[in-house]
Amino acid sequence: MISTGKIKSVDFYRKIPRDLTEASLSGAGLSIVAALAMMFLFGMELNSYLAFSTSTSVIVDKSSDGDFLRIEFNISFPALSCEFASVDISDVLGTNRLNITKTIRKFSIGPDLKPTGSEFHSGPTLHDIKHGDGDEYAGDGSVSLTARTFEKFTHQHPILVVNFYAPWCYWSNRLKPSWEKAAKIIRERCFILKVILFSSRFYDFSSGTKIDGRILLAKVDCTEEGDLCKRNHIQGYPSIRIFRKGSDVRDDHGHHDHESYYGDRDTDSLVKTMENLVAPIPVEAQKLALEGKSDNGTDNAKRPAPLTGGCRIEGYVRVKKVPGNLVISAHSGAHSFDASQMNMSHVISHFSFGRMITPKVMSDVKRLVPYLGGSHDRLNGRSFINHRDLGANVTIEHYLQIVKSEVITGRNHKLIEEYEYTAHSSLVQGLQVPVAKFHFELSPMQVLITENQKSFSHFITNVCAIIGGVFTVAGIVDSILHNTIRMMRKIELGKNF
């Protein structure tokens, strides 16, 4: 057995009997100062232990989200109709996707940029539009309308079908023979049946369809009647609009809600469409037009026309992580556009790369990295307006350089993957139809931000060092003060004797 005395011999902290110690006023003051210093330094060390610390490095992009990048946007175009608004994607690898619709939504908007109704549906593309087989018809079967006569005819006929065209337009000229011939057939059929069956129900024995003065085919030259075409939001030529008397008149300023026709443009298809339009309408021309659908699929080619000339486009697209372009423009495979009249001014409500980050997650990120997140939505709320100072044919281009930032917490948990970008915009005048172009280029490097987690053992070590260091230093200072005072007293006593 080891004796108690031998155990006591290894005591590092040998005790001095209290009767042999002496308390001093300077020692008491120094002890108070030392205690306060310990408390202050302990608080500073605790705050440093609880604070977040990060390290930043730049590495080659090792993204876990694959080879594609998500672009989310919400952009309003006050002067671009939803009827022709198209979102296109292209890149340096040869990708070329036109008129993306699956992940895109469109809303007609007014001058205040607020939606004027429900979502605008472009409808499925049925097939390539068929035109007449070169059949020439030099006559004028349709009625030419002007701004002065337009309202008169819309209130006079239960159904008015108008071809808004431009003489210089290739597609308008291809439609013209079929349109005029179809209009002539409808007018002649009406005249003959009215003469023969004036007192009957006006049946067309050849087709079984009732034909009379319930429908009129007309045309408007948009180069001559520019204001009239603007009031009806015509941006592509030719645009065939179907106006219905009575039931389609809205309360605000008597404007007409109407449909656009996107079907085939040969004579037979046009005549068949007109027959289907009047089929559900009573012979009494004064009755209001009734809504109806044909049984041969023709109605698939008729869709509501835009109520306003503006469009809000929102949604997302996925692009390859290579330099490319997101282009928003007026696009159609069977319409022409007057480039001098196109205005691609727009207001960006939101434009970002990658998935949306929730406010809660962003709050946690800001707490860890305060400067992060300031450039992931750099274009938000900005307006790019062409006031016609540069003239016509103005394309608005945005050059975006993207850098990915990844935040890793101390437990190797990935907090977020965020894409920040710089943006430089310009207005460029050219010869082509104006567009809004977003040119994006992703950096091959990424910023890696890692949280430096401090160990608890390191914290305890520092606390012990603070306490021991302050205690030791205070003891040394106290010893020096005590010995100095004793020496001064001895000197004083020697002088006195």
C-alpha positions as CSV (number, residue, x, y, z in Angstrom):
1,M,0.0,0.0,0.0
2,I,1.2,3.5,-0.9
3,S,1.2,5.7,2.1
4,T,-0.7,9.0,2.3
5,G,2.5,10.9,2.8
6,K,4.0,9.7,-0.5
7,I,0.8,10.7,-2.3
8,K,0.9,14.2,-0.8
9,S,4.5,14.5,-2.0
10,V,3.4,14.9,-5.6
11,D,1.0,17.8,-4.8
12,F,1.6,20.6,-7.3
13,Y,-0.4,23.0,-5.2
14,R,1.1,22.9,-1.8
15,K,-0.9,25.0,0.7
16,I,0.6,27.7,2.9
17,P,-1.2,28.0,6.3
18,R,-3.5,31.0,6.3
19,D,-1.8,32.4,9.4
20,L,1.4,32.7,7.5
21,T,-0.1,34.8,4.7
22,E,-0.7,38.5,4.7
23,A,-3.4,40.4,2.9
24,S,-2.7,43.8,1.4
25,L,-4.8,46.6,0.0
26,S,-2.8,46.6,-3.3
27,G,-3.3,42.9,-3.6
28,A,-7.1,43.3,-3.1
29,G,-7.3,46.0,-5.8
30,L,-5.1,43.9,-8.2
31,S,-7.3,40.9,-7.6
32,I,-10.5,42.8,-8.5
33,V,-8.8,44.1,-11.7
34,A,-7.6,40.6,-12.6
35,A,-11.1,39.1,-12.0
36,L,-12.6,41.8,-14.3
37,A,-10.0,41.1,-16.9
38,M,-10.7,37.4,-16.8
39,M,-14.5,38.0,-17.3
40,F,-13.9,40.4,-20.2
41,L,-11.5,38.0,-22.0
42,F,-13.7,35.1,-21.3
43,G,-16.7,37.0,-22.9
44,M,-14.5,37.8,-26.0
45,E,-13.4,34.2,-26.4
46,L,-17.0,33.0,-26.0
47,N,-18.2,35.4,-28.6
48,S,-15.4,34.3,-31.0
49,Y,-16.4,30.7,-30.5
50,L,-20.1,31.3,-31.2
51,A,-19.4,33.6,-34.3
52,F,-19.5,32.2,-37.8
53,S,-16.2,32.0,-39.7
54,T,-15.9,31.1,-43.3
55,S,-13.1,30.6,-45.8
56,T,-13.5,31.3,-49.5
57,S,-11.8,29.5,-52.4
58,V,-12.1,29.4,-56.2
59,I,-12.3,26.0,-57.7
60,V,-13.2,24.4,-61.0
61,D,-17.0,24.0,-61.2
62,K,-18.0,20.6,-59.9
63,S,-21.8,21.2,-60.0
64,S,-24.1,18.5,-58.7
65,D,-27.0,19.9,-60.8
66,G,-25.8,18.3,-64.1
67,D,-25.1,19.9,-67.4
68,F,-28.2,22.2,-67.5
69,L,-28.9,25.5,-65.9
70,R,-32.4,26.8,-65.0
71,I,-33.3,30.4,-66.0
72,E,-36.4,31.8,-64.3
73,F,-37.9,35.1,-65.4
74,N,-41.0,37.4,-65.3
75,I,-40.8,40.1,-68.0
76,S,-43.5,42.5,-69.2
77,F,-43.6,43.8,-72.8
78,P,-46.1,46.7,-73.1
79,A,-46.0,46.7,-76.9
80,L,-45.6,42.9,-77.8
81,S,-48.8,40.9,-78.3
82,C,-49.1,37.5,-76.6
83,E,-50.4,36.3,-80.0
84,F,-46.9,36.3,-81.4
85,A,-44.6,36.5,-78.4
86,S,-42.1,33.7,-78.6
87,V,-39.3,32.5,-76.3
88,D,-36.4,31.0,-78.1
89,I,-33.1,29.4,-76.9
90,S,-29.8,28.9,-78.8
91,D,-26.2,28.2,-77.8
92,V,-22.7,27.7,-79.2
93,L,-23.2,23.9,-79.4
94,G,-25.9,24.3,-82.0
95,T,-29.0,24.0,-79.8
96,N,-31.9,26.0,-81.3
97,R,-35.3,25.7,-79.7
98,L,-38.1,27.9,-81.0
99,N,-41.3,29.1,-79.3
100,I,-41.0,27.2,-76.0
101,T,-44.4,26.8,-74.4
102,K,-44.3,23.9,-72.0
103,T,-42.8,25.9,-69.1
104,I,-43.9,29.4,-70.2
105,R,-47.1,31.3,-69.3
106,K,-48.4,34.4,-71.0
107,F,-50.8,37.1,-69.8
108,S,-52.2,40.0,-71.8
109,I,-51.4,43.2,-70.0
110,G,-52.6,46.8,-70.2
111,P,-50.6,50.0,-70.1
112,D,-50.3,49.7,-66.3
113,L,-48.6,46.3,-66.8
114,K,-51.4,44.5,-65.0
115,P,-53.1,41.4,-66.5
116,T,-56.4,42.1,-68.3
117,G,-57.7,38.6,-68.0
118,S,-56.8,34.9,-67.5
119,E,-53.7,33.2,-69.0
120,F,-53.4,33.6,-72.8
121,H,-53.2,30.2,-74.4
122,S,-51.5,30.1,-77.8
123,G,-53.1,26.7,-78.5
124,P,-51.4,23.7,-80.2
125,T,-49.8,24.0,-83.6
126,L,-52.1,21.9,-85.8
127,H,-50.2,21.7,-89.0
128,D,-48.6,23.9,-91.6
129,I,-51.1,26.4,-92.8
130,K,-52.4,25.5,-96.3
131,H,-52.8,28.2,-98.9
132,G,-54.5,28.3,-102.2
133,D,-52.8,26.4,-105.1
134,G,-51.9,29.5,-107.1
135,D,-55.6,30.2,-108.1
136,E,-55.7,33.7,-109.2
137,Y,-58.7,35.9,-108.5
138,A,-58.4,39.6,-109.4
139,G,-61.8,40.7,-108.1
140,D,-62.7,42.2,-104.8
141,G,-65.1,39.9,-103.1
142,S,-64.6,41.4,-99.6
143,V,-65.5,44.8,-98.4
144,S,-62.8,47.4,-97.7
145,L,-63.2,49.0,-94.2
146,T,-61.9,52.2,-92.9
147,A,-61.8,53.6,-89.4
148,R,-65.0,55.5,-90.2
149,T,-67.0,52.4,-91.4
150,F,-65.5,49.8,-89.1
151,E,-67.9,50.2,-86.2
152,K,-70.9,50.5,-88.5
153,F,-70.2,47.1,-90.0
154,T,-69.4,45.4,-86.6
155,H,-72.8,46.5,-85.3
156,Q,-74.7,45.7,-88.6
157,H,-73.7,42.1,-89.1
158,P,-74.0,39.2,-86.6
159,I,-70.6,38.0,-87.7
160,L,-67.9,40.1,-89.3
161,V,-64.7,38.4,-90.4
162,V,-61.9,40.9,-91.1
163,N,-58.5,40.3,-92.9
164,F,-56.0,42.9,-91.5
165,Y,-53.3,42.9,-94.1
166,A,-50.3,44.8,-95.5
167,P,-49.8,45.1,-99.3
168,W,-46.0,44.5,-99.0
169,C,-46.5,41.3,-96.9
170,Y,-45.7,38.0,-98.6
171,W,-48.3,36.1,-96.6
172,S,-51.0,38.7,-97.2
173,N,-50.4,38.4,-100.9
174,R,-50.6,34.6,-100.7
175,L,-53.9,34.8,-98.8
176,K,-55.5,37.5,-101.1
177,P,-56.8,35.3,-103.9
178,S,-58.4,32.7,-101.6
179,W,-59.8,35.4,-99.4
180,E,-61.4,37.4,-102.2
181,K,-62.7,34.2,-103.8
182,A,-64.2,32.9,-100.6
183,A,-65.8,36.3,-100.0
184,K,-67.3,36.3,-103.5
185,I,-68.7,32.7,-103.0
186,I,-70.4,33.7,-99.7
187,R,-71.9,36.9,-101.2
188,E,-73.2,35.1,-104.3
189,R,-74.6,32.2,-102.2
190,C,-76.4,34.7,-100.0
191,F,-77.9,36.6,-102.9
192,I,-79.1,33.5,-104.8
193,L,-80.7,32.0,-101.7
194,K,-82.4,35.2,-100.7
195,V,-84.0,35.5,-104.2
196,I,-85.1,31.8,-104.4
197,L,-86.1,31.2,-100.8
198,F,-86.9,34.6,-99.5
199,S,-89.9,33.4,-97.4
200,S,-88.3,30.1,-96.3
201,R,-85.6,29.3,-93.8
202,F,-82.9,30.1,-96.4
203,Y,-81.3,26.7,-96.8
204,D,-78.3,25.9,-99.1
205,F,-79.4,22.6,-100.6
206,S,-75.9,21.7,-101.7
207,S,-74.4,21.7,-98.1
208,G,-77.5,21.8,-95.9
209,T,-76.1,25.0,-94.2
210,K,-78.2,28.1,-93.8
211,I,-76.5,31.1,-95.5
212,D,-77.8,34.6,-95.6
213,G,-76.7,38.1,-94.5
214,R,-75.6,37.0,-91.1
215,I,-71.9,37.0,-92.1
216,L,-69.7,39.5,-94.0
217,L,-66.0,39.1,-95.1
218,A,-64.1,42.4,-95.0
219,K,-60.5,43.6,-95.2
220,V,-58.4,46.5,-93.7
221,D,-55.2,47.8,-95.2
222,C,-53.0,48.5,-92.2
223,T,-50.7,50.7,-94.2
224,E,-53.6,53.1,-94.8
225,E,-55.5,52.5,-91.5
226,G,-52.7,52.3,-89.0
227,D,-54.7,53.7,-86.0
228,L,-57.5,51.2,-86.6
229,C,-55.1,48.3,-86.7
230,K,-53.4,49.5,-83.5
231,R,-56.7,49.7,-81.7
232,N,-57.3,46.0,-82.6
233,H,-53.7,45.2,-81.6
234,I,-52.6,43.9,-85.0
235,Q,-48.9,43.2,-85.0
236,G,-48.6,40.5,-87.6
237,Y,-49.9,40.3,-91.2
238,P,-52.3,38.9,-92.2
239,S,-54.4,38.7,-89.0
240,I,-57.9,37.3,-89.5
241,R,-60.3,38.4,-86.7
242,I,-63.8,37.2,-86.1
243,F,-66.2,39.8,-84.6
244,R,-69.6,38.8,-83.2
245,K,-72.4,41.3,-82.9
246,G,-74.0,42.0,-79.5
247,S,-72.8,39.3,-77.2
248,D,-69.1,40.2,-77.6
249,V,-69.5,43.9,-76.7
250,R,-67.7,44.7,-73.4
251,D,-68.8,47.3,-70.9
252,D,-65.7,49.3,-71.1
253,H,-65.9,51.7,-74.0
254,G,-67.8,49.2,-76.2
255,H,-64.7,47.3,-77.3
256,H,-65.3,44.0,-78.9
257,D,-63.9,40.7,-77.6
258,H,-63.2,38.6,-80.7
259,E,-61.3,35.6,-82.0
260,S,-58.3,35.1,-84.2
261,Y,-58.4,32.5,-87.0
262,Y,-55.2,30.5,-87.4
263,G,-56.5,27.8,-89.7
264,D,-55.9,26.9,-93.4
265,R,-56.0,29.8,-95.9
266,D,-57.2,28.1,-99.0
267,T,-60.7,28.9,-100.5
268,D,-62.4,25.7,-99.4
269,S,-61.2,25.9,-95.8
270,L,-62.2,29.6,-95.6
271,V,-65.7,28.9,-97.0
272,K,-66.2,25.9,-94.7
273,T,-65.2,28.1,-91.7
274,M,-67.7,30.8,-92.6
275,E,-70.4,28.1,-92.9
276,N,-69.6,26.8,-89.4
277,L,-69.6,30.3,-88.0
278,V,-73.2,31.0,-89.0
279,A,-74.5,27.4,-88.5
280,P,-75.5,28.0,-84.8
281,I,-77.0,31.5,-85.4
282,P,-80.8,31.8,-85.9
283,V,-81.8,33.1,-89.4
284,E,-83.2,36.3,-87.8
285,A,-80.2,38.5,-88.2
286,Q,-81.2,40.7,-85.4
287,K,-80.7,38.0,-82.8
288,L,-77.5,37.9,-80.9
289,A,-74.8,35.5,-82.0
290,L,-74.7,32.2,-80.2
291,E,-71.5,30.5,-79.2
292,G,-71.1,27.1,-80.9
293,K,-68.5,24.5,-81.9
294,S,-68.3,22.7,-85.2
295,D,-67.9,18.9,-85.4
296,N,-65.0,18.9,-87.8
297,G,-62.3,20.3,-85.7
298,T,-62.3,23.8,-87.4
299,D,-62.8,25.5,-84.0
300,N,-59.3,24.3,-83.0
301,A,-58.1,27.0,-85.5
302,K,-60.0,29.8,-83.7
303,R,-58.8,31.2,-80.4
304,P,-59.5,34.3,-78.5
305,A,-57.7,37.3,-79.8
306,P,-55.5,39.3,-77.3
307,L,-57.5,42.0,-75.5
308,T,-54.5,44.4,-75.4
309,G,-51.2,44.9,-77.2
310,G,-49.0,44.0,-74.3
311,C,-47.8,40.7,-72.8
312,R,-46.3,39.4,-69.6
313,I,-44.1,36.3,-70.1
314,E,-43.2,34.3,-67.0
315,G,-41.8,30.8,-66.4
316,Y,-38.5,29.1,-66.8
317,V,-36.3,27.3,-69.3
318,R,-33.4,24.9,-69.0
319,V,-30.2,25.6,-71.0
320,K,-26.9,24.0,-71.4
321,K,-24.0,25.4,-69.3
322,V,-22.3,26.9,-72.4
323,P,-22.5,30.5,-73.8
324,G,-26.0,31.0,-75.4
325,N,-28.9,33.3,-75.9
326,L,-32.4,33.6,-74.6
327,V,-34.4,35.6,-77.1
328,I,-38.0,37.0,-76.8
329,S,-39.4,38.2,-80.1
330,A,-42.5,38.2,-82.3
331,H,-42.5,34.9,-84.2
332,S,-44.8,33.2,-86.7
333,G,-44.4,30.8,-89.6
334,A,-47.3,32.4,-91.5
335,H,-47.2,36.1,-90.6
336,S,-45.0,39.1,-91.5
337,F,-44.0,41.9,-89.1
338,D,-43.3,45.5,-89.8
339,A,-39.9,45.9,-88.1
340,S,-40.3,49.7,-88.0
341,Q,-43.4,49.4,-85.8
342,M,-42.1,46.8,-83.4
343,N,-41.1,48.0,-79.9
344,M,-39.4,45.6,-77.6
345,S,-39.4,47.8,-74.5
346,H,-39.7,45.7,-71.4
347,V,-39.8,45.7,-67.6
348,I,-38.1,42.9,-65.8
349,S,-39.8,41.8,-62.6
350,H,-37.6,38.8,-62.0
351,F,-34.6,37.3,-63.8
352,S,-32.4,34.7,-62.0
353,F,-30.4,31.6,-62.6
354,G,-30.8,28.3,-60.7
355,R,-33.7,27.3,-58.5
356,M,-35.5,29.9,-56.4
357,I,-34.1,30.3,-52.9
358,T,-36.7,30.6,-50.1
359,P,-36.6,33.6,-47.9
360,K,-35.8,31.4,-44.8
361,V,-32.8,29.8,-46.5
362,M,-31.6,33.1,-47.8
363,S,-31.9,34.5,-44.2
364,D,-29.7,31.7,-43.0
365,V,-27.2,32.3,-45.7
366,K,-27.1,36.1,-45.0
367,R,-26.3,35.2,-41.3
368,L,-23.4,33.1,-42.5
369,V,-22.2,35.2,-45.5
370,P,-23.7,38.7,-45.3
371,Y,-22.4,39.8,-48.7
372,L,-23.9,36.8,-50.6
373,G,-27.1,37.1,-52.5
374,G,-26.7,40.7,-53.6
375,S,-26.3,39.9,-57.3
376,H,-28.5,36.9,-58.0
377,D,-31.3,39.2,-59.1
378,R,-29.5,42.1,-60.5
379,L,-32.0,42.9,-63.2
380,N,-35.1,42.7,-61.0
381,G,-37.3,45.8,-61.1
382,R,-35.3,47.5,-64.0
383,S,-37.0,49.0,-67.1
384,F,-35.6,49.1,-70.6
385,I,-37.7,51.4,-72.7
386,N,-37.2,52.4,-76.3
387,H,-38.6,56.0,-76.5
388,R,-38.0,56.0,-80.3
389,D,-35.1,58.3,-79.8
390,L,-32.9,55.9,-81.8
391,G,-35.6,55.4,-84.4
392,A,-37.1,52.1,-85.4
393,N,-35.7,48.5,-85.4
394,V,-34.1,48.8,-82.0
395,T,-33.0,45.5,-80.3
396,I,-32.4,45.5,-76.6
397,E,-29.5,43.3,-75.6
398,H,-28.3,42.1,-72.1
399,Y,-24.9,40.6,-71.6
400,L,-24.9,38.4,-68.5
401,Q,-21.8,36.8,-66.9
402,I,-22.6,34.2,-64.3
403,V,-20.6,32.9,-61.4
404,K,-21.8,30.0,-59.2
405,S,-21.4,30.2,-55.4
406,E,-21.7,27.2,-53.2
407,V,-22.0,27.4,-49.4
408,I,-20.9,24.4,-47.3
409,T,-21.7,24.3,-43.5
410,G,-19.3,22.9,-40.9
411,R,-20.9,19.5,-41.0
412,N,-20.2,19.2,-44.8
413,H,-23.9,19.9,-45.4
414,K,-24.5,21.9,-48.7
415,L,-26.7,24.9,-47.7
416,I,-27.3,26.5,-51.1
417,E,-26.0,26.6,-54.7
418,E,-26.5,30.2,-55.9
419,Y,-25.8,31.8,-59.3
420,E,-24.9,35.5,-59.2
421,Y,-24.3,37.5,-62.4
422,T,-23.2,40.9,-63.7
423,A,-25.4,42.6,-66.3
424,H,-24.6,45.1,-69.1
425,S,-27.4,46.3,-71.3
426,S,-27.5,48.2,-74.5
427,L,-30.0,49.4,-77.2
428,V,-28.8,48.5,-80.8
429,Q,-30.4,49.6,-84.0
430,G,-30.3,47.1,-86.8
431,L,-32.1,45.9,-90.0
432,Q,-33.8,42.8,-88.6
433,V,-37.0,42.6,-86.7
434,P,-36.2,43.9,-83.1
435,V,-35.9,41.4,-80.3
436,A,-35.1,41.3,-76.6
437,K,-31.9,39.2,-76.3
438,F,-30.3,37.9,-73.1
439,H,-26.7,36.7,-73.9
440,F,-25.5,34.5,-71.0
441,E,-22.0,33.0,-70.3
442,L,-21.3,30.8,-67.3
443,S,-17.8,30.9,-65.7
444,P,-16.1,27.5,-65.6
445,M,-14.9,28.4,-62.0
446,Q,-17.1,28.5,-58.9
447,V,-16.7,30.2,-55.6
448,L,-16.7,27.7,-52.7
449,I,-17.6,29.2,-49.2
450,T,-16.9,26.8,-46.3
451,E,-17.9,27.4,-42.7
452,N,-14.9,27.0,-40.3
453,Q,-16.3,25.3,-37.3
454,K,-14.3,25.8,-34.0
455,S,-13.8,22.8,-31.7
456,F,-15.0,22.9,-28.1
457,S,-11.6,21.7,-26.9
458,H,-9.9,24.7,-28.5
459,F,-12.4,26.9,-26.7
460,I,-11.7,25.3,-23.3
461,T,-8.0,25.5,-23.8
462,N,-8.2,29.2,-24.6
463,V,-10.4,29.8,-21.5
464,C,-7.9,28.0,-19.3
465,A,-5.1,30.0,-20.8
466,I,-7.0,33.2,-20.1
467,I,-7.7,32.3,-16.5
468,G,-4.2,30.9,-15.8
469,G,-2.4,33.7,-17.6
470,V,-4.3,36.5,-16.0
471,F,-3.9,34.9,-12.5
472,T,-0.1,34.4,-13.0
473,V,0.5,37.8,-14.4
474,A,-1.5,39.4,-11.6
475,G,0.5,37.4,-9.1
476,I,3.8,38.6,-10.5
477,V,2.6,42.2,-10.5
478,D,1.3,41.8,-6.9
479,S,4.7,40.3,-5.8
480,I,6.6,43.2,-7.4
481,L,4.3,45.8,-5.8
482,H,4.5,44.1,-2.4
483,N,8.3,43.8,-2.4
484,T,8.7,47.3,-3.6
485,I,6.5,48.7,-0.8
486,R,8.5,46.7,1.8
487,M,11.8,48.0,0.5
488,M,10.6,51.6,0.6
489,R,9.4,51.1,4.1
490,K,12.8,49.7,5.2
491,I,14.6,52.6,3.6
492,E,12.3,55.0,5.5
493,L,12.9,53.2,8.8
494,G,16.7,53.4,8.2
495,K,16.6,57.1,7.6
496,N,14.7,57.6,10.8
497,F,17.3,55.8,12.8
